[in-house]
Amino acid sequence: MQRIVICEDQPDISLLLQLIFRKKGYESIVIDELTSVRQITDEQPDLILMDLKMPGISGIEAVKQLKENNETAAIPVVLVSGNAELQSIAEDLGVDYLLKPFEVKDVLEIVTRHIGQ
């Protein structure tokens, strides 16, 4: 079973994402506060959904650390935010993005693009 780590501090959004992923057969783990990128890597994810503004380490800083580490650089990351600059930020970091508010089909399209069905 493929594993998706959801780094999201809004419980309603993380719950919605978990329900979507469970229905499609993915395992998901929620991290609602990042104190270390190791919280993510310990879960050995196939995909990471990263909120831009996380308590503790920001989504931007976490992505930079993940991409600088040879062991985690290949794990696909999707930045998730309502920030109007999200596309530009994601492009600068070399990752994909999902703009809030999002539709279920958009979430599934991105997941399929990165880790298949």
N, CA, C and O of each residue as an XYZ file, in Angstrom:
468
protein
N       0.843     -1.183      0.000
C       0.000      0.000      0.000
C       0.888      1.245      0.000
O       1.824      1.353      0.792
N       0.584      2.166     -0.885
C       1.392      3.379     -0.968
C       1.031      4.338      0.161
O      -0.129      4.457      0.558
N       2.057      5.016      0.664
C       1.902      5.853      1.849
C       2.075      7.328      1.488
O       3.037      7.724      0.830
N       1.110      8.122      1.941
C       1.143      9.562      1.722
C       1.220     10.254      3.073
O       0.401      9.999      3.956
N       2.205     11.130      3.233
C       2.292     11.944      4.444
C       1.630     13.277      4.149
O       1.945     13.939      3.160
N       0.706     13.659      5.023
C      -0.019     14.921      4.910
C       0.485     15.844      6.012
O       0.227     15.608      7.192
N       1.206     16.897      5.627
C       1.670     17.901      6.583
C       0.689     19.054      6.500
O       0.777     19.899      5.609
N      -0.239     19.079      7.431
C      -1.339     20.043      7.384
C      -1.791     20.343      8.812
O      -2.041     19.424      9.593
N      -1.895     21.632      9.154
C      -2.278     22.008     10.508
C      -3.767     22.295     10.668
O      -4.219     22.551     11.784
N      -4.532     22.259      9.593
C      -5.978     22.458      9.682
C      -6.665     21.089      9.693
O      -6.668     20.382      8.685
N      -7.249     20.720     10.843
C      -7.827     19.372     10.984
C      -8.887     19.036      9.936
O      -8.966     17.890      9.493
N      -9.704     20.011      9.531
C     -10.747     19.707      8.554
C     -10.150     19.323      7.205
O     -10.673     18.444      6.520
N      -9.070     19.973      6.828
C      -8.423     19.656      5.549
C      -7.703     18.314      5.629
O      -7.795     17.502      4.708
N      -6.990     18.080      6.723
C      -6.274     16.801      6.831
C      -7.252     15.627      6.904
O      -6.982     14.562      6.349
N      -8.372     15.811      7.574
C      -9.378     14.748      7.640
C      -9.970     14.471      6.258
O     -10.138     13.314      5.871
N     -10.283     15.528      5.522
C     -10.809     15.363      4.163
C      -9.816     14.595      3.291
O     -10.197     13.662      2.585
N      -8.548     14.988      3.343
C      -7.525     14.300      2.550
C      -7.402     12.836      2.963
O      -7.277     11.962      2.104
N      -7.435     12.557      4.263
C      -7.356     11.167      4.720
C      -8.526     10.347      4.184
O      -8.342      9.207      3.756
N      -9.720     10.918      4.207
C     -10.899     10.198      3.703
C     -10.773      9.912      2.210
O     -11.093      8.814      1.754
N     -10.311     10.895      1.458
C     -10.106     10.710      0.010
C      -9.107      9.578     -0.226
O      -9.348      8.687     -1.041
N      -7.991      9.618      0.488
C      -6.939      8.623      0.271
C      -7.366      7.234      0.732
O      -7.068      6.245      0.061
N      -8.054      7.143      1.856
C      -8.517      5.840      2.348
C      -9.451      5.196      1.334
O      -9.351      4.001      1.057
N     -10.367      6.002      0.779
C     -11.328      5.482     -0.202
C     -10.633      4.945     -1.445
O     -11.131      4.014     -2.077
N      -9.488      5.521     -1.805
C      -8.752      5.100     -2.991
C      -7.665      4.064     -2.681
O      -6.922      3.660     -3.575
N      -7.574      3.636     -1.421
C      -6.655      2.561     -1.086
C      -5.240      2.987     -0.711
O      -4.328      2.161     -0.694
N      -5.053      4.265     -0.412
C      -3.746      4.738      0.037
C      -3.716      4.795      1.558
O      -4.739      5.032      2.200
N      -2.555      4.580      2.119
C      -2.354      4.796      3.546
C      -1.917      6.248      3.714
O      -1.113      6.747      2.927
N      -2.442      6.934      4.738
C      -2.023      8.320      4.951
C      -1.733      8.570      6.418
O      -2.370      8.007      7.309
N      -0.763      9.423      6.640
C      -0.333      9.812      7.978
C      -0.366     11.327      8.024
O       0.130     11.990      7.113
N      -0.954     11.886      9.091
C      -1.038     13.336      9.240
C       0.006     13.815     10.238
O       0.164     13.249     11.319
N       0.712     14.870      9.851
C       1.622     15.573     10.754
C       1.096     17.001     10.835
O       1.059     17.709      9.828
N       0.685     17.430     12.041
C       0.076     18.750     12.158
C       1.020     19.832     12.687
O       0.653     21.005     12.755
N       2.231     19.432     13.059
C       3.257     20.392     13.449
C       4.620     19.781     13.156
O       4.925     18.675     13.603
N       5.428     20.504     12.407
C       6.746     19.993     12.023
C       7.824     20.542     12.944
O       8.101     21.742     12.948
N       8.421     19.661     13.715
C       9.556     20.071     14.537
C      10.857     19.593     13.914
O      11.936     20.086     14.242
N      10.740     18.617     13.001
C      11.903     18.070     12.320
C      11.446     17.381     11.038
O      10.383     16.762     11.007
N      12.239     17.487      9.995
C      11.924     16.791      8.742
C      11.946     15.283      8.965
O      11.335     14.529      8.207
N      12.638     14.853      9.988
C      12.695     13.424     10.309
C      11.308     12.841     10.602
O      11.070     11.654     10.378
N      10.403     13.672     11.099
C       9.027     13.212     11.313
C       8.448     12.666     10.010
O       7.699     11.689     10.012
N       8.797     13.297      8.919
C       8.316     12.874      7.608
C       9.079     11.643      7.129
O       8.478     10.646      6.729
N      10.396     11.721      7.173
C      11.217     10.645      6.610
C      11.060      9.337      7.372
O      11.182      8.262      6.784
N      10.791      9.413      8.667
C      10.575      8.191      9.445
C       9.371      7.396      8.949
O       9.295      6.185      9.156
N       8.441      8.068      8.302
C       7.241      7.404      7.775
C       7.476      6.741      6.419
O       6.609      6.016      5.930
N       8.623      6.976      5.814
C       8.980      6.415      4.509
C       7.855      6.591      3.485
O       7.323      5.616      2.953
N       7.501      7.863      3.218
C       6.368      8.113      2.309
C       6.716      7.919      0.842
O       7.873      8.015      0.431
N       5.666      7.642      0.063
C       5.778      7.615     -1.387
C       5.464      8.996     -1.966
O       5.860      9.316     -3.087
N       4.748      9.808     -1.184
C       4.348     11.150     -1.597
C       4.145     11.991     -0.343
O       3.712     11.489      0.695
N       4.467     13.290     -0.456
C       4.277     14.217      0.662
C       3.409     15.370      0.187
O       3.712     16.012     -0.819
N       2.324     15.630      0.915
C       1.531     16.839      0.705
C       1.911     17.799      1.820
O       1.741     17.482      2.997
N       2.424     18.970      1.461
C       3.008     19.892      2.430
C       2.287     21.231      2.416
O       2.304     21.945      1.413
N       1.655     21.566      3.533
C       1.074     22.894      3.673
C       2.204     23.920      3.691
O       3.254     23.688      4.291
N       1.985     25.031      3.042
C       3.011     26.060      2.963
C       3.334     26.643      4.339
O       4.497     26.871      4.673
N       2.288     26.880      5.128
C       2.475     27.491      6.448
C       2.167     26.461      7.531
O       1.011     26.236      7.889
N       3.213     25.853      8.032
C       3.090     24.867      9.099
C       3.636     25.446     10.396
O       4.580     26.236     10.371
N       3.050     25.059     11.535
C       3.675     25.436     12.801
C       5.023     24.716     12.929
O       5.166     23.571     12.500
N       5.982     25.379     13.507
C       7.322     24.795     13.606
C       8.095     25.142     12.345
O       8.248     26.316     12.008
N       8.575     24.136     11.655
C       9.313     24.344     10.402
C       8.310     24.663      9.298
O       7.315     23.956      9.140
N       8.565     25.720      8.537
C       7.650     26.079      7.449
C       7.704     25.034      6.338
O       8.665     24.274      6.223
N       6.657     25.014      5.530
C       6.630     24.097      4.405
C       7.782     24.335      3.446
O       8.356     23.386      2.912
N       8.122     25.589      3.227
C       9.225     25.922      2.321
C      10.537     25.365      2.854
O      11.296     24.739      2.113
N      10.804     25.589      4.121
C      12.059     25.104      4.713
C      12.100     23.576      4.708
O      13.146     22.984      4.439
N      10.980     22.943      5.001
C      10.935     21.477      5.007
C      11.234     20.921      3.615
O      11.983     19.954      3.478
N      10.647     21.536      2.579
C      10.892     21.074      1.211
C      12.369     21.238      0.859
O      12.970     20.341      0.269
N      12.948     22.368      1.215
C      14.372     22.591      0.941
C      15.220     21.501      1.592
O      16.130     20.961      0.962
N      14.927     21.178      2.844
C      15.696     20.146      3.547
C      15.498     18.780      2.896
O      16.456     18.020      2.752
N      14.275     18.463      2.504
C      14.002     17.177      1.850
C      14.743     17.067      0.521
O      15.299     16.015      0.204
N      14.751     18.134     -0.247
C      15.374     18.110     -1.572
C      16.898     18.145     -1.501
O      17.563     17.736     -2.453
N      17.462     18.623     -0.399
C      18.920     18.665     -0.239
C      19.490     17.333      0.254
O      20.699     17.112      0.186
N      18.634     16.460      0.743
C      19.056     15.173      1.295
C      18.951     14.100      0.217
O      17.878     13.896     -0.350
N      20.054     13.414     -0.072
C      20.058     12.379     -1.110
C      19.035     11.283     -0.870
O      18.495     10.719     -1.821
N      18.764     10.977      0.393
C      17.827      9.900      0.721
C      16.370     10.291      0.476
O      15.524      9.416      0.295
N      16.062     11.595      0.467
C      14.671     12.029      0.334
C      14.408     12.901     -0.899
O      13.261     13.249     -1.179
N      15.447     13.245     -1.618
C      15.303     14.169     -2.754
C      14.342     13.645     -3.821
O      13.691     14.438     -4.502
N      14.242     12.340     -3.977
C      13.399     11.769     -5.029
C      11.932     11.612     -4.621
O      11.090     11.295     -5.461
N      11.618     11.829     -3.344
C      10.223     11.707     -2.905
C       9.443     12.900     -3.447
O       9.811     14.046     -3.189
N       8.367     12.645     -4.199
C       7.595     13.768     -4.734
C       6.906     14.551     -3.609
O       6.371     13.976     -2.661
N       6.936     15.872     -3.747
C       6.299     16.767     -2.782
C       5.309     17.649     -3.522
O       5.590     18.145     -4.613
N       4.136     17.837     -2.908
C       3.126     18.733     -3.442
C       2.851     19.791     -2.378
O       2.384     19.472     -1.284
N       3.140     21.052     -2.701
C       2.816     22.147     -1.792
C       1.319     22.419     -1.875
O       0.739     22.430     -2.961
N       0.695     22.639     -0.707
C      -0.738     22.886     -0.644
C      -0.957     24.198      0.101
O      -0.483     24.367      1.225
N      -1.681     25.131     -0.533
C      -1.903     26.432      0.104
C      -2.939     27.220     -0.676
O      -3.259     26.903     -1.822
N      -3.452     28.248     -0.033
C      -4.322     29.209     -0.691
C      -3.555     30.453     -1.104
O      -4.140     31.411     -1.610
N      -2.261     30.439     -0.892
C      -1.391     31.573     -1.200
C      -1.396     31.855     -2.702
O      -1.202     30.952     -3.515
N      -1.620     33.116     -3.054
C      -1.679     33.499     -4.464
C      -0.353     33.276     -5.190
O      -0.335     33.168     -6.416
N       0.738     33.207     -4.461
C       2.061     33.014     -5.049
C       2.491     31.539     -5.078
O       3.650     31.232     -5.357
N       1.554     30.638     -4.791
C       1.899     29.217     -4.643
C       2.579     28.641     -5.880
O       3.577     27.932     -5.748
N       2.081     28.917     -7.054
C       2.678     28.351     -8.267
C       4.137     28.776     -8.397
O       4.998     27.951     -8.701
N       4.414     30.037     -8.173
C       5.779     30.550     -8.276
C       6.691     29.920     -7.221
O       7.824     29.540     -7.519
N       6.194     29.813     -5.998
C       6.973     29.209     -4.915
C       7.292     27.756     -5.250
O       8.432     27.316     -5.102
N       6.280     27.013     -5.702
C       6.461     25.599     -6.047
C       7.467     25.435     -7.180
O       8.317     24.546     -7.136
N       7.371     26.283     -8.183
C       8.315     26.208     -9.305
C       9.742     26.488     -8.836
O      10.680     25.815     -9.264
N       9.907     27.480     -7.956
C      11.237     27.794     -7.422
C      11.841     26.612     -6.660
O      13.054     26.400     -6.679
N      10.975     25.846     -5.990
C      11.433     24.697     -5.206
C      11.505     23.411     -6.031
O      12.052     22.408     -5.573
N      10.957     23.440     -7.238
C      10.972     22.252     -8.087
C       9.981     21.187     -7.670
O      10.243     19.994     -7.826
N       8.828     21.616     -7.134
C       7.802     20.672     -6.696
C       6.462     21.042     -7.329
O       6.320     22.099     -7.942
N       5.496     20.162     -7.171
C       4.151     20.377     -7.679
C       3.359     21.178     -6.639
O       3.847     21.424     -5.536
N       2.131     21.583     -6.999
C       1.329     22.354     -6.056
C      -0.154     22.057     -6.233
O      -0.600     21.600     -7.286
N      -0.903     22.329     -5.170
C      -2.353     22.170     -5.148
C      -2.916     23.387     -4.430
O      -2.636     23.609     -3.252
N      -3.708     24.169     -5.143
C      -4.248     25.410     -4.603
C      -5.515     25.138     -3.798
O      -6.417     24.444     -4.267
N      -5.580     25.690     -2.579
C      -6.794     25.620     -1.759
C      -7.694     26.791     -2.167
O      -7.179     27.866     -2.477
N      -9.003     26.619     -2.176
C      -9.713     25.364     -1.947
C      -9.568     24.459     -3.173
O      -9.472     24.935     -4.304
N      -9.553     23.160     -2.927
C      -9.358     22.214     -4.017
C     -10.559     21.291     -4.131
O     -11.383     21.199     -3.221
N     -10.641     20.619     -5.252
C     -11.687     19.631     -5.490
C     -11.073     18.239     -5.388
O      -9.875     18.069     -5.617
N     -11.876     17.261     -5.051
C     -11.400     15.885     -4.906
C     -10.697     15.423     -6.175
O      -9.645     14.787     -6.102
N     -11.262     15.736     -7.333
C     -10.658     15.300     -8.595
C      -9.253     15.873     -8.764
O      -8.375     15.213     -9.319
N      -9.037     17.103     -8.286
C      -7.707     17.716     -8.387
C      -6.698     16.986     -7.509
O      -5.553     16.773     -7.908
N      -7.129     16.610     -6.320
C      -6.252     15.861     -5.404
C      -5.873     14.534     -6.036
O      -4.698     14.170     -6.069
N      -6.858     13.815     -6.535
C      -6.604     12.492     -7.113
C      -5.752     12.579     -8.374
O      -4.926     11.702     -8.626
N      -5.945     13.616     -9.155
C      -5.145     13.808    -10.360
C      -3.661     13.988    -10.002
O      -2.790     13.405    -10.649
N      -3.386     14.777     -8.995
C      -2.002     15.017     -8.575
C      -1.380     13.753     -7.997
O      -0.234     13.423     -8.305
N      -2.132     13.049     -7.161
C      -1.606     11.810     -6.565
C      -1.305     10.797     -7.660
O      -0.243     10.174     -7.655
N      -2.222     10.631     -8.589
C      -2.025      9.692     -9.692
C      -0.805     10.072    -10.529
O      -0.044      9.203    -10.955
N      -0.626     11.354    -10.759
C       0.524     11.832    -11.530
C       1.839     11.425    -10.879
O       2.807     11.118    -11.575
N       1.879     11.421     -9.566
C       3.137     11.175     -8.862
C       3.363      9.727     -8.433
O       4.491      9.234     -8.474
N       2.299      9.050     -8.024
C       2.511      7.670     -7.532
C       1.559      6.645     -8.134
O       1.561      5.486     -7.717
N       0.755      7.044     -9.093
C      -0.148      6.089     -9.732
C      -1.394      5.862     -8.897
O      -1.624      6.514     -7.879
N      -2.193      4.906     -9.370
C      -3.480      4.638     -8.683
C      -3.355      3.564     -7.656
O      -4.336      3.224     -6.996
